[in-house]
Amino acid sequence: MTTEERKRTGYELIYLTACALHGAEPDEAVTAGMELSRGFRLARAHALGAVYCMALENTAAYQHAAPELQKKMQEAKNKAIRKNLLLDAEREQLFAWMDAEAIWHMPLKGVLLKELYPKAGMRQMSDNDILFDAAAQSRVRDHMKARGYTAVSYGKGNHDVYKKPPVYNFEMHTALFGAAHDPLWQEYYADIKERLLRDSDTSFGYHFREEDFYLYFMVHACKHYSTGGTGLRTLTDAYVYIRSKEDPDRSYIAAEAEKLGISEFEEAVRSLAEKLFRAPVLLSEAELTKEEQEMLSYFLYSGTYGTTENHVKNKLEQLQRDGAPVTKKTKRKYLLRRIFPDMEWYKSYAPFCYRHRWAIPFFWVWRLVRGALVKRKRIAGELEAVKKTGAEPQPENLARK
């Protein structure tokens, strides 16, 4: 897909998403000119495949689409609905066990955001994100394994990952941010339970007050935006949440966003989301400022989980610091850090080496051999991104302010 095709398809996807969010039928004159197969590929890259189907399924354009494409779109919608239902049921069972075991817990992000969308399945879920009492980490691991889950990751970073066929995926957070994240965010959320409200006297479930949930959502979005990038679903989440709250305490949000260093990012994302989705209208570039066009382009290119190119560019620019094009010296520094990480990296991703530093040289050898044998394509992509970065100054990144 060329840059111009992606841009045009992106604006069409935004239009259809706005239609779905407002329960409006798309204009047949607009949908008649759409390349639906291309649009659906982009929608899936942004975890908006179900939304794309829901917006189009009653239109003439959908009826005239190839049967195979119709089938894929319906499958995307049906799978999203089914997965949400399965994850909900499994989470309820987990919470019942945690209540019985007196383990405090709180659902995060999409678990709550999906309830604010107009239809079931419209907000696709990849996993259940849960914050819980870190003191119960090993008990939770034993319980999940007893229920047939595989511990994909345990004791690394600030969350453990558990998976079970066919679709079950839990990220169990012992903290909202860990050693690999911005120290400012780590400090702000260090005593997280003090900021939470209890669901009821009989439950060990907790929740954020509305403004604190919004702030955490924005910090989390900023984290992804400033590393590998994040996609349109972040903007739809922002719009849906903002629209659902009649009278948030804006002065509190502004003051806390300043403490978290995300003031400009929060304002820019909120403004862009409202402009894109406040009405089911096909926008043009002329209706966005230059800064909004650049930000939207970054969202469109990133997809749901970001890209290696974005991740490398952002890391190199952070090392460069002075805003100038990235130099060869900075690139060498980046590559050395990737091969020989600092101790904070080991603390999050290789805790055994952090505790037993004699093992680090052996880890270097193992990591190089493993990379050559298992991750050759990924490493080649990262090296290519390093090579390409720095030819031109990059657009201002509000996430770094």
N, C-alpha and C positions, 0 to 999 in steps of 0.2 A: 504494500500500500504506500503510495507516494505521500509526501507531506501535504499536498493540496487535497488529495483524496481523504486522508486521515482528518484533516481540518473540516472538510465538508461533511464527512460521515459523522464526525464528532458533534457538530452542531445539530445534525439530524437526530442523533442519539439523545442529545440534551432535550430537544423538542419532544420526542416521544416519551422520555422519562417525565417531563413536565405534564404531558397529557395523562400519563398513568397516575401521577401523584394527585392530580386534580379531578380524576375520573371523567376526563373529557375525551371525546372521539377525535382522533387526528383528522386534519383537513385532507380530504381525498386528493385535492390538487397538489398538496405537498408530498404525500406518500407515493403518488403515482410516479414521481421522478426519483425515488430512492432505489438504490442498489441494495436489496434486503440481505443478500448473503454477506456482503461486505459489512453492512451495519450490524448484523448479528455476530460476526466474528469480533468486532470491536466491543459490542455489548458484553460478550462473554469475557473478554479480556479485562473488563471493569466490573465483573460480577453483577451485571445487569441483564443477563440473558432472559431471566424470568420477566423482568419489567418490559423488555423489548417485545416479548410475546404478548403479554397482557395488553400493551398499548395497541398492538396491531391486529390481534386475532379477529376482530369484527370488521376489518376494513377490506375493501376490494383488492388492495395491493396484496394482502395476505392470502386471499382466496385465489389470486392469480399466480402466487408463488409456486415454485417447484414443490411437488409432494414431499420430496426428501427434506427440503428446507423447512416446510411446515412441521414435519415429524420432529426434526431436531429442535425447533422452537418449542413445541409442546412438551417434549421430553425435558427441556431445560426448566420450564415452568413446573411441571409435575414433580421433578426431582427436587426442586427447591422447596416445594410445599411438603413433600414427604420427609426430606431431611430435617426441616425445621420441627416437624411433629415428633420425629424420632429423638432428636436432640433434646427437645422439651421434656419428653417422657423420661429419658435417662437422667436428665438433670434433676428432675423432681425426686427420683429415687435416691440420687446421691445426696440431695439436700435433706431428705428424710433421715438417711443414715447419719449425716453430720449433726443434725439436731439431736438425734438419740445419743450420739457420742459427745455432745457438748462441744463441738468444734465450730467456731464462728466462721461465717462465709458470706460472700457477696458476689452476685453475678456482675459481669462487666460488659461494656460496649454493646456489641450486636445483640446480645441476649435481651437487653432492654430496648434498644433502638428499633428492633424489628416489630415490636408491639405498636409503634407509632405510625407505621406505614398503613395505607388504606386497606391492603389485602394481604392475606396470609401468603407467605412465600415471596412477596415482592422484595423483601430485604433478604437476600441469600445469605446463608450461614455456612462458614467453613468449619467452625468449631465452637465449643462452649468455653468461654473465658471466665474463670472463677478465681476470686481472691479469697484466701483462707488463712487460718492460723498456722504460721510457719512451724510452731511447736508440734503440730500434728502431721508433719510432712511424711514421716515414715509410716504412720498409721494409714494415711490416705493412700500411699503407694501399695501397701499390703491389701487394702480393700479393693482398689482398682484391679490389681493383678488377680485377686480372687474372683472378680466378676468377668474375667477373660480378657482384660486389657493388656496390651504390651506397653511397657514403660520405654517409649522411644527416647526420652531424655529425662534424666533424674539428677538433681543436685547440681545442675549447671545453670548459671544465670539466675534470673528471678522467677522462672516458672518451669514446671515439669510438664512433659507432654505424654499423653496416654491415648492410644488408638485401639479400636476394635472393629472388625468388619461388621456390617457393610459400610457404614458411614460415620461411626462414632469417633469423635476427636475432642479431647479435653485439654485445655491449657490451664493448669492449676498454678496460680500465681501465689508465691510466698511474699512477694512485694510488688508494688506497681512499677518500680524502676530499680535496676541493679547497677553493679559496678561498671558496666559497659555503657551506661547512659549518662546524660548531663548531670554533673554533681549538684547543680541547683535543683533539679527535679528530684534527685535522690533525697536531698535534705528536706525539701518541702513535703514530700510524701513519706518520710521516715516513720512517723508515728501516725500512720493512716487511720488506725482504729479510733483515734481521738476525734476524727472528723466525721465519723459515721453515725447514722441513726439506726436504732434497732427496729426490725420489722414489727415485732410484737413481744409481749412479755413471755410468751411460750416458745419462742423461736430463737435460734442462734443465727438467724439471717439478718444481714445489715444492708443499708443502702446509703448512698450519698444524698445530701440535700440537692435540689434541682440545679442550683448554680454550680455546686462543686462537681456534679456529674458532667456538666457542660465544659467546665474548665479541664477536667481530666480528659474528656474526649478531644479537646483542642490540643492539649499537650501531647497526647498519643498521636494525633494526626501530624503535629509538628515534628515529632520524632521520625515518623516515616517519610514525611516530605523532605526533611533535611538529610536523609540518608539515601535510600534507593528510590524514593518517590512514592506517591500514592495516587489513586485514581479517582474517577468521577463518583464512586460510591461514597467517598468521604464527603464530597460536596452535597450529595443527596441526603446523607445522614445529618449533616449540619442543617440543611434546610428543613428537613422533617422535624428535627428536634426544636429548632427555633420557632417554627410555626405552631408547635404543640404547646408552647408556653406563653400564656397571655401577658404576664407582667413580671418578667425576671428582674432581679435586683442588679441593674446594669452597673451601678456604682461599685458594688461588691465585686462583680466580674472584672471590671476595669482595674480595680486595685490589685486583685489577686493575679490577674494576667500580667501586670507589671512586675510583680514579685517573681513570677515564673519566667519572665523574659519572652513572652509570646504576644505582647500587646498588638504589634503591627500585624503579625501573622493572623491572630484571631479576628481582627477588624477586616483584613483583606479577604479571608475565607468567608466570613459571615456576609460581607457585601457581595462577593462574587456569587455565592450560593443563592442569595435572595434574588439577584439580578437574573440568574439562569433559570430558576424554577418558580418564580412567583406567579407566572402565567404561562399557559400552553401556547407560546408564540415562538416561531422560528426566528431566533436572533441572528443578527449579522455582526461581523467584526466591528462595524462602525458604532455599534451600541455599547462597545466595551472600550475602556481606556487602554492605552498602550501597556500599562502595567498589568491590567486584567487579562489582556490577550496573552501576554507572556506567561502569566500564572496558569491560565487555562491550558495553554499549549503544553506546559510541564505536566499538568494533571492528565491530559489526554495521552501523552506519550508514555507516562509511567505505568498505566494499567493498575490493577488492584494492589499488587504486591511490589511495585517498583521494578527497576531495571538495574542490571550490573553497571551500565554506562552512567546512570544517574548516581549510583552509589560511589563509584570511583571518582567522578567529577566533584561531588560534594566533599569527599574526604580529602582530595588533593587541594581543593580551594581552602578548606579549613587549615591545612598544613601551610599553605602559601601565606595566608593571613592578610597580606597587604592589598588584596584586590587586583593585583596585576596578573597577567597571564601566567599560568603555571609553568615553572622553570624545570629544566632537566634535574637540577639539584633536588627540588621538591619531589619529583618522580622517584629518584633514587631513594630518598628518605622514606617515601611511601612503601616501596617494594621491600626495603630492609625491615620495616615494621611488620609487613605482612609475613615475611619469612621468620623474623625474630620478634614476636610480640612483646609488649611490656607486661609487667606483673599483673596489672589490672585485667588484662585479657585472660591470663591464666586463671585468675580468681573466678571469672565468670564461665569460661569455656573449658578449662582443663584444671579443675580444682585439685586433683591429685598432684599435679606438678606444682601448683601454688603451695601446697602443704609440704611437698618433698622436692625441693629445688634441685637436688642431685639428679632428678629424672629429666630435667629440661633438655639437656643435649640429646638424649635418646629420643625425646619427643620430636625434636627438630628433624632428626633422621627419618623417623616414622612418618612425620607429616609430609616431608618431601617425597618419599617413596609412594605414599598413599595418593598424593596429588598427581604424580606421574602416571599411576596405574588406574585410578578411579575417577579423577576429576580433571582430566586433560582438557576437555572442551570448555569447562567452566573457567579454568585457569587461562586458557587461550583467549577467551572472551574478555577476561579481566585485563590481561596484558594488552589486548587491542584497545580497550577503553583507556588505559593509561597512555598509550601511544597517541591517541586522538585528542586527548584533553590538552587544552592550553593554547591552541592555535588562535583563538579569539577570546576576549574577556567574556565571562558568563553573565547572564542577567542577574540582577540583584535578587538575592534569596532572603526573603523576609523571615524565614525560619531561623536564621542565624542571629537575629537581632534580639 
